[in-house]
């Protein structure tokens, strides 16, 4: 059995590292980005059956807006997708929005 460290646990552990370089900040940023992308994948997968719009989603979309080029536009696309009334159109549009977000990350 193993435990997955939360972002804050990782930040606390790496905060004690005192030698040069910014690799610890890069690890934190990469870990946080991966967590956001994984969460958005989950949202897209479940949005046909559940209303996934909540504070956690808004936090993830705020991260996208702040850290990804054209993030405001991409976050708006995800919000618009999740507001669609048809479950299958909603899910298709949400998956498309997540793909766009991921492709924007790879381009940076």
Secondary structure, DSSP 8 states (H G I E B T S, - for coil): ------HHHHHHHHTT--SSSSHHHHHHHHHHHHHHHHHHHHHHHHTTTS---SHHHHHHHHHHHHHSTTHHHHHHHHHHHHT-SSHHHHHHHHHHHHHHHHHHHHH-
